[in-house]
Amino acid sequence: MAKAKSQAGGQYVKGEGKFLVTIQRIFVHEGHKGRFFICEFSVDESTSPLDPAGSTRSWSAPLLGERAKYSFGDIKNLIFAVTGHHPKDVADPDLNPELHNEATRLVMAAVDPAYAKKNDLDATILIGEQVQLETNLKATRPKPGQTQGGTFTVHSWSPASAGEAVA
């Protein structure tokens, strides 16, 4: 038991809604389902009765497999929002490489303390930062052999100062 690893199984956002959240922890987890970027956050304000203020939730993005090609952009959207940039307003990497490079550096520092130390960055710089989150459920297509698809939660991040109060 002393050598057993604990499981990293957070509660995902359960319902559709608008939220003001505070980042509690960012890390990469490797498990039997693959490698994931994970952001854990506390819910400060919420319009979802399934995810009330005071609850803790998490968001993950796969770093391997078919869906991973979208994950790096999704992760950068979170970082842009935390640093005060609305993801929809951020120019492509070719047009604003500095902003994209800085987002990448912040993510690397958050998930790798050795990287943070080597690059003179604070590994906890994103902890305690607030951001707005809006979630919407989207139907997925059935996989081969299935008659019905499932649902996927779309997470849209924006700066905490981007709008009015959530609740």
Secondary structure, DSSP 8 states (H G I E B T S, - for coil): -TT--------B--S-EEEEEEEEEEEEEEETTEEEEEEEEEEEEES-TTS-TT-EEEEEEESSSTTHHHHHHHHHHHHHHHTT--GGG---TTT-HHHHHHHHHHHHHHH-HHHHHHTT--TTTTTT-EEEEEEEEEE----TT-S---EEEEEEEEETTSSS---
